[in-house]
Each structure stands twice: as C-alpha cells, then as structure tokens.
Amino acid sequence: MALASAPCASDSKEKRQRSLTPPGPKPKAALTKDEVRRIKFELKLKDTLEELQEDNKELPCALHAALQFILQLIRKVQADPEDPAIQNIPKASRTFKYIGNLKGGKRLMRVLGFVSSGSAWGLQGAAGVLLRAAPLLEGALQAVGQAIEQLELKPVGLRVFEKHSELTGYSQRVVGMFLAMACGDALGAPVTGWRGALIHAWFGQMKQFQDLPHKDTAPGGLGIYTAETELMLATSMSILSRELFDVKSLVEAYTTVYTQEPVRAYADPLKAILPLIMAGDDYRKMGTYLGPQRHTHHEGLARLIPLAVCFRNAPDSTLNEAIHGGLLFTTIHTDVRGACFVLLKLIIALTHTTTTTTHTTPSVDGKAMVAKLLECSQCNTMRARLQLILSEAQPTTPGCYSIPPSVRENLSESIQTEAVEIVSIALCIFMQHWPDPTRAIIEAVHEGGETATLGAVVGALMGALHGCTWLPRDWFEEMENDDDESGRDVLIATAIRLAQCDLTKSSQIKHASKMFTHKGACYVTES
C-alpha cells in the first residue's frame, strides 16, 4: 500500500495565506438588452410621473382620476393581453380626456407604449413593459391621494371667483345651483333604477363619481351628467337667446340637443315625444299623447329650474303660466305643474336666504319653509303631501327635522316616477340635511330609484341656499368640461348671464295658451 507523501512546508504556508485572504469580488455578468431596456424604462417613467405631479399639483383630483384610469388599462392587459379594447382607446372617450387635459398627460401615454393614431390610442409596446409600470403608477397614485388628504386645498368657490370677478351674492347662488345640480345628476346617473339598499351594499357611502355606464345606451364616465342638466342648460340658453320665455323656441332647443353628441340618458316620455316633434308632429298636441301613466312623470322638474331665476320677482300667476308653457309638450296634468311650482318657489326663497347659522338660531328653519310652500300651493295633491310632512316632522338639530321612514314610504314608491314623489322626498332631505349640502346630495342618491333626477333637484336646492363655495374639490374638478357647448365652464358662464335676466310680466311669456277639445282630448292653439 503506497503511503501519501507528506505536504511540504511551503504548500502549508500558501494554503494558510489563501485562507486568510478575503475573496475578491466576482466579475459582474453583463446586463442583457432586456434588462437595460427595463432599467431605462423605469427611470424614464419615474421622471415622467414626478414631472406630471409637479405640473398638475393644482389639479390633484383630476390627476388621481387619470392615474386610476391607466391602472384600469393595466388590469385589462393582465386579464387579456390581446384585448382589442387596449388597441383602440378613443381620444374622445370621456374618461380618457382626463389624461389629455393634464399637462404632460400625453407624454405619459407615449412612455407607457401607447401610440396616437387618428382618433384613438393603441398599445404598440409590449404588454409586459406596461405591466412593469404598475408599481410606479400605484406609488404615484398613493402619493397624490395623500396630497389630497393633507393639503389645505383652496375652496372651490374662490377658484370660481378668481375667473369670474363679476359674481355677486345672487349670481354666486345661481352658479352654485347650476353646478350642484350637475354634480347631483352625475353622482346619481350610474345607479339610476337601483334600490337604495343595493347602492349601499355596492358602494357603502357613495361620495365619488363612478365610471359606470348610464342606463340604456348612454355612455359612462366620471362626472358625466344626464339629460336632466343638459335640458336645464338648453332652457337657459333659449331664454337668453330671446330675452323672453318662448315655448316654441324652447322645444326647438330641446330637439337640437337631443340629436347632438354625446348621447345622454333621457326620460322615457322625452324619448317618445321628441322624435315625433322632429318628424313634424305639432308640439302643442304632445301633452296628451302619452297614456295616463305618463301624465304625472317627473321629467319636467329639473329642466324648468331656470324659471326660478328669471321669474324670481314675478307674481305667482306669471310663474304658473311659465310652468304651464314649459310642460305643455309633455303633460298638462295639474299634479306635475303643482309639484314644479312648489319646487321653484322653494328655490326662489332659498336664493334670498342668509345662511349664517349659530348653535341656537339657525338661519333656515326647514319646517317653516315647508309651511310657506303650503300657503302658496294650489295643487290639492301637493298640499296633502306638504301637510303630511309638516304633521310628521320630528326636530333633530336647530332648524332641521327628520321624517319617519314609514311616512316617507307613503310619500314615494321605491322607484320614484311621479313629479310629486320627487319633490316630496327632496323636501324631506332638505328639511333634515340643509346645513350640509354635500351630505344632502349623497343622501338623495342613496334613496335609490330616479337617483339622477333626485340628485339634481336636491343639488339645485343646496346650491340655491349655499352658493358654490362648499362644492367638494373632486366633484368640481371631475365634472365634465369638454367643449364650448356643455360642461362645468359653460354652466358657470350661463348661470352668470341668467342671473341678470329678470322676467316679471306675463307678456314676456310666449306660448300656446288657448285650449280646445277634440275627441275627448285637450289641445291648444297659438296665443
């Protein structure tokens, strides 16, 4: 058996030295091209997001909505990288415009791999690159959210005053009325027809605009209002264009906006009647066209709210005449006219009410307001409802009153369709929540049913009382504001002009008022 040779002294010394010497750094492996591209992409995206936040620090809520939209696109890519919707995002889509309106928004889209092509954007880069952007975008979204919570934001009303120094006390109320009406409309539009319990189960407290499709074929999108606000705006434009209330001009204004883009959610009576008028039927005969179940529909309430502005100093008889003319082509039912009269009288009273409130002496007493409406109402159906509200009102805080749920159930079905139902529930919400306009609008939406109409009506009441300084900043920024014919800036400008309009005489109302009957139906001829 061979013996192993003994190690020499020099070998042992070299081994000890090697064991005592720290190992040197291993040479780095060269980065692959994909890794280099990823690092460059992340650095460029980080710089772009930082610039985007800095350039749009005055619009944190709009920036927050834009980042949320991009993250929704990324989730679509995760679910299906071949989703054709990712390859064709219309530039005209409501939600996408939040990105296009931001400073640097289009640059962000290009960094993410989207390419502009004609009227749409498409994802031309690799889906995997877009997915790697998610952590950075989520971090930016969180940072913007914290900024919204921590920053002492300038009140919205002051921002409106900066652009419109001509705002007076009254015109500020009218601006508030128009904007709050649009906010209530946009907040309630996506859940129109839902029951209140379902809204609560789905959203908890629905404080934010939702990007959901409106009913029928109307598009969704954050801050998009329905035909309720669009027709209110058309009513205002018609009055301002003629400097009087001309029913024929009013109907022409309605048929014009009905055919324009974007398509909005219209009430069923209008969807039935407006196409007939456009086809040549006489608008003066349309009030009896629909069956009895449609005669008491609420569709006229919101669109006639401008009458509370231009006829604010007119006698009740003149206001009633204007209401009759405005409702003529959809209904001649006295219940609808009575409900509309009560609503407009309350708005007129609120625009002249001081809102300074102490703990002991409120500036508004909800029960006293309803009592005044009872005194001037001539509609028996509406009077009975006002009497029920007054008899059951329970005081809560100074000036505020709650109506028991059992009584509210008697005032309205779960899905409100009649004008008297909408006005009755709006009065209940007003009496209980008038000091807190934001909560009042949210409560209106949580009623369920015709949430867009009820939200719009309660919004108009809150704006008439509180003006525009209270509007939540995210509502103000996320409200649609796309062009020269609709949106936030048009509402503000129109409200300022309408506040200067004062129609007090019956001669300033031009409508068909002479009645005749034919085969049991009531029609009218031109006055």
RODO-2510 file (C-alpha; in nm, 4 decimals, decimal comma):
residues 527
     n   res          X          Y          Z
     1     m     0,0000     0,0000     0,0000
     2     a     0,1505     0,3363    -0,1061
     3     l     0,1853     0,5995     0,1543
     4     a     0,0694     0,9567     0,0765
     5     s     0,3553     1,1971     0,0551
     6     a     0,3681     1,4464     0,3402
     7     p     0,2913     1,8063     0,2453
     8     c     0,5845     2,0383     0,2286
     9     a     0,6169     2,3446     0,4462
    10     s     0,5802     2,5838     0,1523
    11     d     0,2460     2,4271     0,0481
    12     s     0,1052     2,4657     0,4016
    13     k     0,2114     2,8324     0,4115
    14     e     0,0408     2,9074     0,0789
    15     k    -0,2813     2,7413     0,1973
    16     r    -0,2823     2,9451     0,5197
    17     q    -0,2322     3,2665     0,3235
    18     r    -0,5159     3,1792     0,0876
    19     s    -0,7481     3,1085     0,3795
    20     l    -0,6632     3,4412     0,5441
    21     t    -0,7034     3,6481     0,2238
    22     p    -1,0639     3,7675     0,1678
    23     p    -1,2105     3,6591    -0,1620
    24     g    -1,2145     3,9313    -0,4246
    25     p    -1,5358     4,0467    -0,5983
    26     k    -1,6588     3,8233    -0,8670
    27     p    -1,6747     3,9871    -1,2059
    28     k    -2,0310     4,1077    -1,2880
    29     a    -2,2150     3,9400    -1,5644
    30     a    -2,3040     4,1747    -1,8474
    31     l    -2,6655     4,3051    -1,8460
    32     t    -2,8892     4,1696    -2,1121
    33     k    -3,0564     4,4035    -2,3575
    34     d    -3,3948     4,3373    -2,1951
    35     e    -3,2622     4,4372    -1,8521
    36     v    -3,1093     4,7547    -1,9926
    37     r    -3,4405     4,8444    -2,1578
    38     r    -3,6293     4,7748    -1,8341
    39     i    -3,3999     4,9985    -1,6278
    40     k    -3,4208     5,2803    -1,8818
    41     f    -3,7998     5,2455    -1,8962
    42     e    -3,8403     5,2603    -1,5180
    43     l    -3,6115     5,5641    -1,4879
    44     k    -3,7937     5,7458    -1,7670
    45     l    -4,1347     5,6594    -1,6216
    46     k    -4,0260     5,7740    -1,2756
    47     d    -3,9086     6,1097    -1,4138
    48     t    -4,2288     6,1472    -1,6150
    49     l    -4,4512     6,0786    -1,3136
    50     e    -4,2577     6,3264    -1,0999
    51     e    -4,2963     6,5956    -1,3658
    52     l    -4,6654     6,5102    -1,4062
    53     q    -4,7293     6,5520    -1,0338
    54     e    -4,5349     6,8785    -1,0214
    55     d    -4,7018     7,0286    -1,3293
    56     n    -5,0526     6,9325    -1,2105
    57     k    -5,0250     6,9958    -0,8376
    58     e    -5,3185     7,2369    -0,8642
    59     l    -5,5360     6,9544    -1,0039
    60     p    -5,4702     6,6641    -0,7661
    61     c    -5,8165     6,5098    -0,8001
    62     a    -5,8083     6,5133    -1,1800
    63     l    -5,4568     6,3631    -1,1705
    64     h    -5,5800     6,0964    -0,9284
    65     a    -5,8626     6,0043    -1,1693
    66     a    -5,6198     5,9857    -1,4651
    67     l    -5,3813     5,7510    -1,2820
    68     q    -5,6721     5,5312    -1,1803
    69     f    -5,7779     5,5093    -1,5441
    70     i    -5,4294     5,3968    -1,6541
    71     l    -5,4215     5,1327    -1,3818
    72     q    -5,7561     5,0058    -1,5112
    73     l    -5,5941     4,9646    -1,8533
    74     i    -5,3108     4,7665    -1,6944
    75     r    -5,5606     4,5373    -1,5227
    76     k    -5,7231     4,4765    -1,8619
    77     v    -5,3831     4,3801    -2,0026
    78     q    -5,3280     4,1418    -1,7122
    79     a    -5,6635     3,9773    -1,7783
    80     d    -5,6215     3,9581    -2,1561
    81     p    -5,3106     4,0953    -2,3323
    82     e    -5,4912     4,0582    -2,6658
    83     d    -5,7963     4,2588    -2,5598
    84     p    -5,8875     4,4672    -2,8664
    85     a    -6,0082     4,7485    -2,6404
    86     i    -5,6461     4,8155    -2,5431
    87     q    -5,5544     4,8647    -2,9073
    88     n    -5,8291     5,1199    -2,9734
    89     i    -5,8935     5,3746    -2,6985
    90     p    -6,0983     5,6623    -2,8480
    91     k    -5,9465     6,0028    -2,7776
    92     a    -6,2987     6,1393    -2,7451
    93     s    -6,3914     5,8979    -2,4664
    94     r    -6,4943     6,0904    -2,1595
    95     t    -6,2658     5,9280    -1,9074
    96     f    -5,9601     5,9307    -2,1350
    97     k    -5,9842     6,3082    -2,1645
    98     y    -5,8671     6,3352    -1,8048
    99     i    -5,5239     6,2311    -1,9287
   100     g    -5,5296     6,4509    -2,2383
   101     n    -5,6242     6,7584    -2,0342
   102     l    -5,3340     6,7169    -1,7903
   103     k    -5,0009     6,8837    -1,8517
   104     g    -4,7741     6,6028    -1,9665
   105     g    -5,0587     6,3505    -1,9829
   106     k    -4,9988     6,2580    -2,3461
   107     r    -4,6271     6,2201    -2,2807
   108     l    -4,7068     5,9682    -2,0081
   109     m    -4,9134     5,7649    -2,2541
   110     r    -4,6247     5,7577    -2,5017
   111     v    -4,3790     5,6494    -2,2324
   112     l    -4,6137     5,3616    -2,1448
   113     g    -4,6065     5,2402    -2,5042
   114     f    -4,9276     5,3901    -2,6403
   115     v    -4,9213     5,5465    -2,9840
   116     s    -5,1620     5,8070    -3,1175
   117     s    -5,3290     5,7062    -3,4398
   118     g    -5,6057     5,9203    -3,5832
   119     s    -5,8880     5,9403    -3,3323
   120     a    -5,7604     5,6680    -3,0995
   121     w    -5,4669     5,5481    -2,8916
   122     g    -5,3369     5,1949    -2,9177
   123     l    -5,0860     4,9939    -2,7181
   124     q    -4,7950     4,9393    -2,9552
   125     g    -4,5365     4,8449    -2,6931
   126     a    -4,5009     4,5071    -2,5263
   127     a    -4,7727     4,4233    -2,2742
   128     g    -4,5037     4,3112    -2,0288
   129     v    -4,3480     4,6586    -2,0289
   130     l    -4,6845     4,8101    -1,9380
   131     l    -4,7282     4,5601    -1,6549
   132     r    -4,3906     4,6630    -1,5088
   133     a    -4,5240     5,0179    -1,4831
   134     a    -4,7931     4,9167    -1,2319
   135     p    -4,5838     4,9526    -0,9113
   136     l    -4,4618     5,3006    -1,0032
   137     l    -4,8110     5,4124    -1,1028
   138     e    -4,9571     5,2749    -0,7800
   139     g    -4,6929     5,4633    -0,5838
   140     a    -4,7758     5,7859    -0,7666
   141     l    -5,1476     5,7269    -0,7094
   142     q    -5,0872     5,6805    -0,3374
   143     a    -4,8747     5,9966    -0,3229
   144     v    -5,1430     6,2006    -0,4963
   145     g    -5,4073     6,0568    -0,2629
   146     q    -5,2022     6,1596     0,0401
   147     a    -5,1568     6,5069    -0,1063
   148     i    -5,5327     6,5400    -0,1445
   149     e    -5,5852     6,4408     0,2188
   150     q    -5,3055     6,6526     0,3686
   151     l    -5,3018     6,9628     0,1505
   152     e    -5,5111     7,2559     0,2651
   153     l    -5,6942     7,2991    -0,0607
   154     k    -5,8246     7,6345    -0,1718
   155     p    -6,2071     7,6394    -0,1542
   156     v    -6,3651     7,5769    -0,4912
   157     g    -6,5740     7,8910    -0,4671
   158     l    -6,2648     8,1099    -0,4512
   159     r    -6,1315     7,9482    -0,7689
   160     v    -6,4604     8,0351    -0,9406
   161     f    -6,4387     8,3932    -0,8148
   162     e    -6,0834     8,4274    -0,9500
   163     k    -6,2109     8,3632    -1,3037
   164     h    -6,5401     8,5475    -1,2635
   165     s    -6,4886     8,8597    -1,0560
   166     e    -6,8334     8,9837    -1,1583
   167     l    -7,0045     8,7303    -0,9299
   168     t    -7,2423     8,8964    -0,6859
   169     g    -7,4215     8,7408    -0,3929
   170     y    -7,7170     8,6396    -0,6087
   171     s    -7,5236     8,5253    -0,9158
   172     q    -7,3000     8,3197    -0,6859
   173     r    -7,6151     8,1393    -0,5692
   174     v    -7,7214     8,0725    -0,9279
   175     v    -7,3754     7,9399    -1,0162
   176     g    -7,3936     7,7144    -0,7114
   177     m    -7,7381     7,5973    -0,8168
   178     f    -7,6231     7,5006    -1,1671
   179     l    -7,3007     7,3301    -1,0540
   180     a    -7,4593     7,1437    -0,7620
   181     m    -7,7433     7,0285    -0,9844
   182     a    -7,4930     6,8879    -1,2344
   183     c    -7,2987     6,7209    -0,9511
   184     g    -7,6099     6,5556    -0,8080
   185     d    -7,7107     6,4461    -1,1562
   186     a    -7,3649     6,2991    -1,2348
   187     l    -7,3392     6,1285    -0,8948
   188     g    -7,6766     5,9593    -0,9314
   189     a    -7,6676     5,8808    -1,3039
   190     p    -7,4725     5,5498    -1,2905
   191     v    -7,7104     5,3990    -1,0329
   192     t    -8,0420     5,5189    -1,1757
   193     g    -8,3021     5,2494    -1,1161
   194     w    -8,1063     5,0836    -0,8343
   195     r    -8,2717     5,0409    -0,4978
   196     g    -8,1156     5,2239    -0,2053
   197     a    -8,0121     4,9025    -0,0277
   198     l    -7,8232     4,7843    -0,3366
   199     i    -7,6401     5,1170    -0,3705
   200     h    -7,5328     5,0974    -0,0068
   201     a    -7,4232     4,7335    -0,0394
   202     w    -7,2213     4,8075    -0,3527
   203     f    -7,0570     5,1394    -0,2652
   204     g    -7,1037     5,1936     0,1071
   205     q    -7,1469     5,5700     0,1126
   206     m    -7,1377     5,6852    -0,2472
   207     k    -6,9266     6,0004    -0,2201
   208     q    -6,7411     5,9893    -0,5523
   209     f    -6,8422     5,9963    -0,9166
   210     q    -6,8409     5,6461    -1,0639
   211     d    -6,7211     5,5441    -1,4089
   212     l    -7,0174     5,3197    -1,4909
   213     p    -7,2459     5,3155    -1,7964
   214     h    -7,5635     5,5160    -1,7537
   215     k    -7,8919     5,3481    -1,8286
   216     d    -7,9761     5,2389    -2,1818
   217     t    -7,7040     5,3266    -2,4323
   218     a    -7,5763     5,6452    -2,2709
   219     p    -7,2006     5,6482    -2,2066
   220     g    -7,0489     5,6389    -1,8636
   221     g    -6,7513     5,8323    -1,7372
   222     l    -6,6546     6,0302    -1,4326
   223     g    -6,8626     6,3428    -1,3791
   224     i    -7,0883     6,2936    -1,6817
   225     y    -7,4366     6,4366    -1,6286
   226     t    -7,7572     6,3221    -1,7968
   227     a    -8,0290     6,4935    -1,9997
   228     e    -8,1625     6,6490    -1,6767
   229     t    -7,8762     6,9007    -1,6706
   230     e    -7,8429     6,9197    -2,0482
   231     l    -8,2077     7,0250    -2,0865
   232     m    -8,1792     7,2690    -1,7962
   233     l    -7,8908     7,4283    -1,9843
   234     a    -8,0971     7,4295    -2,3059
   235     t    -8,3821     7,6040    -2,1210
   236     s    -8,1428     7,8737    -2,0019
   237     m    -7,9936     7,9213    -2,3492
   238     s    -8,3403     7,9505    -2,5034
   239     i    -8,4440     8,2221    -2,2577
   240     l    -8,1189     8,4156    -2,3009
   241     s    -8,1333     8,3988    -2,6807
   242     r    -8,4798     8,5605    -2,6953
   243     e    -8,4815     8,7566    -2,3675
   244     l    -8,8225     8,6053    -2,3037
   245     f    -8,9721     8,2626    -2,2392
   246     d    -9,0818     8,1330    -2,5798
   247     v    -9,2152     7,7766    -2,5675
   248     k    -9,1652     7,7145    -2,9396
   249     s    -8,8017     7,8246    -2,9114
   250     l    -8,7697     7,6051    -2,6023
   251     v    -8,8899     7,2947    -2,7858
   252     e    -8,6540     7,3696    -3,0753
   253     a    -8,3652     7,3926    -2,8280
   254     y    -8,4594     7,0538    -2,6829
   255     t    -8,4777     6,8825    -3,0215
   256     t    -8,1379     7,0298    -3,1106
   257     v    -7,9541     6,8943    -2,8066
   258     y    -8,1397     6,5634    -2,8332
   259     t    -7,9627     6,4911    -3,1622
   260     q    -7,6188     6,6141    -3,0568
   261     e    -7,3259     6,4154    -2,9230
   262     p    -7,2737     6,2900    -2,6643
   263     v    -7,5783     6,0679    -2,6307
   264     r    -7,7269     6,1139    -2,2849
   265     a    -7,9843     5,9287    -2,0786
   266     y    -8,3273     6,0797    -2,1476
   267     a    -8,6512     6,0141    -1,9615
   268     d    -8,8947     5,7799    -2,1368
   269     p    -9,1581     6,0491    -2,2135
   270     l    -8,8993     6,2642    -2,3903
   271     k    -8,7624     5,9669    -2,5849
   272     a    -9,1161     5,9090    -2,7122
   273     i    -9,2146     6,2694    -2,7827
   274     l    -8,9039     6,4463    -2,9158
   275     p    -8,8621     6,2169    -3,2213
   276     l    -9,2289     6,2796    -3,3103
   277     i    -9,1810     6,6560    -3,2904
   278     m    -8,8662     6,6264    -3,5027
   279     a    -9,0692     6,4281    -3,7573
   280     g    -9,3165     6,7149    -3,7884
   281     d    -9,5850     6,6496    -3,5269
   282     d    -9,7322     6,9547    -3,3540
   283     y    -9,5645     7,0034    -3,0144
   284     r    -9,8806     7,1711    -2,8862
   285     k   -10,0659     6,8392    -2,9038
   286     m    -9,7993     6,6259    -2,7393
   287     g    -9,9146     6,6888    -2,3822
   288     t   -10,1898     6,4310    -2,4183
   289     y   -10,0029     6,1930    -2,6481
   290     l    -9,8754     5,9602    -2,3766
   291     g   -10,1055     5,7402    -2,1731
   292     p   -10,2346     5,8374    -1,8261
   293     q    -9,9462     5,6585    -1,6552
   294     r    -9,7040     5,9120    -1,8077
   295     h    -9,9072     6,2260    -1,7389
   296     t    -9,7585     6,2700    -1,3922
   297     h    -9,3964     6,1871    -1,4823
   298     h    -9,1175     6,3890    -1,3177
   299     e    -8,9268     6,4703    -1,6386
   300     g    -9,0094     6,8436    -1,6362
   301     l    -8,8853     6,9264    -1,2871
   302     a    -8,5133     6,9681    -1,3458
   303     r    -8,5250     7,1248    -1,6909
   304     l    -8,7528     7,4091    -1,5724
   305     i    -8,5354     7,5088    -1,2756
   306     p    -8,4055     7,8178    -1,4675
   307     l    -8,7583     7,9624    -1,4379
   308     a    -8,6864     8,0108    -1,0658
   309     v    -8,4100     8,2512    -1,1693
   310     c    -8,5647     8,4591    -1,4466
   311     f    -8,9136     8,4732    -1,2862
   312     r    -8,7879     8,5259    -0,9295
   313     n    -8,9647     8,8631    -0,8982
   314     a    -9,2770     8,7690    -1,0932
   315     p    -9,6165     8,7119    -0,9288
   316     d    -9,7259     8,3535    -0,8710
   317     s    -9,9740     8,3723    -1,1587
   318     t    -9,6972     8,4567    -1,4045
   319     l    -9,4717     8,1826    -1,2696
   320     n    -9,7563     7,9332    -1,3043
   321     e    -9,8155     8,0456    -1,6606
   322     a    -9,4492     7,9903    -1,7432
   323     i    -9,4574     7,6439    -1,5846
   324     h    -9,7651     7,5537    -1,7870
   325     g    -9,5891     7,6594    -2,1074
   326     g    -9,2720     7,4702    -2,0219
   327     l    -9,4608     7,1471    -1,9538
   328     l    -9,7034     7,1877    -2,2416
   329     f    -9,5415     6,9466    -2,4867
   330     t    -9,5082     6,6607    -2,2355
   331     t    -9,8010     6,6941    -1,9928
   332     i   -10,0889     6,9181    -1,8927
   333     h   -10,1508     6,7364    -1,5639
   334     t   -10,2100     6,9686    -1,2698
   335     d   -10,0110     6,7482    -1,0289
   336     v    -9,6931     6,7973    -1,2301
   337     r    -9,7489     7,1709    -1,2550
   338     g    -9,8217     7,1840    -0,8799
   339     a    -9,5052     6,9926    -0,7914
   340     c    -9,2949     7,2108    -1,0209
   341     f    -9,4433     7,5279    -0,8704
   342     v    -9,3569     7,4166    -0,5146
   343     l    -9,0004     7,3323    -0,6182
   344     l    -8,9430     7,6647    -0,7950
   345     k    -9,0947     7,8665    -0,5088
   346     l    -8,8600     7,6960    -0,2636
   347     i    -8,5584     7,7697    -0,4854
   348     i    -8,6622     8,1352    -0,5130
   349     a    -8,6918     8,1586    -0,1337
   350     l    -8,3545     7,9887    -0,0746
   351     t    -8,1636     8,2168    -0,3112
   352     h    -8,2670     8,5098    -0,0908
   353     t    -8,1941     8,3393     0,2409
   354     t    -7,8915     8,4181     0,4568
   355     t    -7,7099     8,1027     0,5660
   356     t    -7,5259     8,2353     0,8725
   357     t    -7,6096     7,9859     1,1478
   358     t    -7,5320     7,9761     1,5199
   359     h    -7,5871     7,6880     1,7583
   360     t    -7,9032     7,8494     1,8916
   361     t    -8,0505     8,0421     1,5997
   362     p    -8,0399     7,8739     1,2578
   363     s    -8,0751     8,0933     0,9516
   364     v    -8,3143     7,8417     0,7942
   365     d    -8,5997     7,6527     0,9529
   366     g    -8,6972     7,3602     0,7343
   367     k    -9,0452     7,3265     0,8773
   368     a    -9,1184     7,6982     0,8404
   369     m    -9,0063     7,6834     0,4776
   370     v    -9,2443     7,3959     0,4010
   371     a    -9,5255     7,5780     0,5813
   372     k    -9,4789     7,8766     0,3478
   373     l    -9,4961     7,6427     0,0491
   374     l    -9,8253     7,5057     0,1796
   375     e    -9,9666     7,8583     0,1950
   376     c    -9,8983     7,9304    -0,1719
   377     s    -9,9599     7,5853    -0,3247
   378     q   -10,2817     7,5493    -0,5264
   379     c   -10,2428     7,1786    -0,6081
   380     n   -10,4522     6,9537    -0,3846
   381     t   -10,2232     6,6530    -0,4259
   382     m    -9,9163     6,8556    -0,3357
   383     r   -10,0938     7,0274    -0,0466
   384     a   -10,1880     6,6916     0,1070
   385     r    -9,8249     6,5814     0,0922
   386     l    -9,6992     6,9064     0,2445
   387     q    -9,9494     6,8707     0,5278
   388     l    -9,8331     6,5140     0,5935
   389     i    -9,4680     6,6232     0,6019
   390     l    -9,5454     6,9060     0,8452
   391     s    -9,7522     6,6868     1,0753
   392     e    -9,4872     6,4128     1,0981
   393     a    -9,1692     6,6239     1,1071
   394     q    -8,9532     6,5438     1,4131
   395     p    -8,6985     6,8070     1,5270
   396     t    -8,3359     6,6882     1,5327
   397     t    -8,0998     6,9866     1,5460
   398     p    -8,1986     7,3562     1,5363
   399     g    -8,3789     7,4195     1,2109
   400     c    -8,3616     7,0546     1,0980
   401     y    -8,6340     6,7913     1,1020
   402     s    -8,6474     6,4230     1,0142
   403     i    -8,9407     6,2427     0,8575
   404     p    -9,0060     5,8849     0,9825
   405     p    -8,9310     5,6122     0,7241
   406     s    -9,2898     5,4902     0,7335
   407     v    -9,4105     5,8362     0,6302
   408     r    -9,1517     5,8612     0,3528
   409     e    -9,2728     5,5286     0,2179
   410     n    -9,6196     5,6812     0,1903
   411     l    -9,4765     5,9795     0,0055
   412     s    -9,2980     5,7788    -0,2608
   413     e    -9,2618     5,4386    -0,4186
   414     s    -8,9159     5,2784    -0,4065
   415     i    -8,8625     5,3830    -0,7699
   416     q    -8,9915     5,7398    -0,7920
   417     t    -9,1543     5,8227    -1,1238
   418     e    -9,4072     6,0935    -1,0407
   419     a    -9,3199     6,4585    -1,0013
   420     v    -9,4969     6,4848    -0,6648
   421     e    -9,2880     6,1934    -0,5336
   422     i    -8,9562     6,3512    -0,6338
   423     v    -9,0477     6,6868    -0,4792
   424     s    -9,1796     6,5263    -0,1596
   425     i    -8,8615     6,3236    -0,0988
   426     a    -8,6454     6,6246    -0,1912
   427     l    -8,8288     6,8273     0,0748
   428     c    -8,7673     6,5546     0,3351
   429     i    -8,3936     6,5545     0,2553
   430     f    -8,3819     6,9346     0,2582
   431     m    -8,5518     6,9588     0,5985
   432     q    -8,3056     6,7160     0,7564
   433     h    -7,9739     6,7950     0,5840
   434     w    -7,9857     7,1562     0,4618
   435     p    -7,6813     7,2645     0,6734
   436     d    -7,4605     7,0026     0,4992
   437     p    -7,5109     7,0290     0,1212
   438     t    -7,2656     6,7522     0,0308
   439     r    -7,4379     6,5037     0,2582
   440     a    -7,7801     6,6110     0,1312
   441     i    -7,6856     6,5217    -0,2281
   442     i    -7,5317     6,1906    -0,1202
   443     e    -7,8470     6,1066     0,0766
   444     a    -8,0572     6,1866    -0,2298
   445     v    -7,8611     5,9348    -0,4366
   446     h    -7,8877     5,6735    -0,1599
   447     e    -8,2664     5,6981    -0,1804
   448     g    -8,2427     5,4844    -0,4920
   449     g    -8,4849     5,4943    -0,7817
   450     e    -8,4617     5,8031    -1,0019
   451     t    -8,1259     5,8943    -0,8474
   452     a    -8,0131     6,1322    -1,1228
   453     t    -8,3316     6,3410    -1,1055
   454     l    -8,3477     6,3418    -0,7262
   455     g    -7,9769     6,4214    -0,7006
   456     a    -8,0182     6,7071    -0,9474
   457     v    -8,3210     6,8533    -0,7662
   458     v    -8,1605     6,8341    -0,4207
   459     g    -7,8383     6,9734    -0,5697
   460     a    -8,0297     7,2727    -0,7052
   461     l    -8,1793     7,3355    -0,3610
   462     m    -7,8397     7,3158    -0,1909
   463     g    -7,6744     7,5415    -0,4469
   464     a    -7,9545     7,7968    -0,4187
   465     l    -7,9026     7,8091    -0,0422
   466     h    -7,5248     7,7761    -0,0084
   467     g    -7,3871     7,9063    -0,3383
   468     c    -7,0756     7,7408    -0,4799
   469     t    -6,8063     7,7792    -0,2116
   470     w    -6,8867     7,4446    -0,0472
   471     l    -6,8517     7,2219    -0,3551
   472     p    -6,6105     6,9308    -0,2953
   473     r    -6,2954     6,9844    -0,4940
   474     d    -6,3029     6,6395    -0,6539
   475     w    -6,6615     6,6951    -0,7732
   476     f    -6,5639     7,0303    -0,9188
   477     e    -6,2546     6,9005    -1,0980
   478     e    -6,4043     6,5734    -1,2206
   479     m    -6,7209     6,7277    -1,3617
   480     e    -6,7277     6,7044    -1,7391
   481     n    -6,5795     7,0096    -1,9083
   482     d    -6,5125     6,9118    -2,2669
   483     d    -6,6111     7,1837    -2,5100
   484     d    -6,7898     7,5138    -2,5648
   485     e    -7,1410     7,3683    -2,5516
   486     s    -7,1527     7,1669    -2,2300
   487     g    -6,9721     7,1084    -1,9060
   488     r    -6,8606     7,2997    -1,5999
   489     d    -6,7372     7,6238    -1,7568
   490     v    -7,0475     7,6553    -1,9742
   491     l    -7,2693     7,6024    -1,6691
   492     i    -7,0859     7,8773    -1,4808
   493     a    -7,0986     8,1260    -1,7687
   494     t    -7,4678     8,0544    -1,8388
   495     a    -7,5609     8,0877    -1,4715
   496     i    -7,3910     8,4285    -1,4510
   497     r    -7,5813     8,5518    -1,7568
   498     l    -7,9139     8,4097    -1,6405
   499     a    -7,8762     8,5782    -1,3013
   500     q    -7,9046     8,9122    -1,4844
   501     c    -8,2296     8,8086    -1,6541
   502     d    -8,5446     8,9293    -1,4785
   503     l    -8,8780     8,8458    -1,6422
   504     t    -9,1676     8,9753    -1,4383
   505     k    -9,4534     9,0225    -1,6828
   506     s    -9,6904     8,7758    -1,8425
   507     s    -9,6206     8,9451    -2,1759
   508     q    -9,2667     8,8049    -2,1567
   509     i    -9,4082     8,4531    -2,1914
   510     k    -9,4902     8,3398    -2,5430
   511     h    -9,6717     8,0099    -2,5602
   512     a    -9,9867     7,8403    -2,6818
   513     s   -10,2493     7,9030    -2,4173
   514     k   -10,5891     7,8733    -2,5824
   515     m   -10,7433     7,5334    -2,5249
   516     f   -10,9796     7,3347    -2,7407
   517     t   -11,1013     6,9759    -2,7250
   518     h   -11,1253     6,7177    -2,9974
   519     k   -11,2467     6,3606    -2,9477
   520     g   -11,2151     6,3928    -2,5718
   521     a   -10,8548     6,5167    -2,5754
   522     c   -10,7421     6,8633    -2,4747
   523     y   -10,5264     7,0586    -2,7221
   524     v   -10,4029     7,4147    -2,7566
   525     t   -10,3688     7,6802    -3,0237
   526     e   -10,1069     7,9534    -3,0571
   527     s   -10,1819     8,2571    -2,8427
***
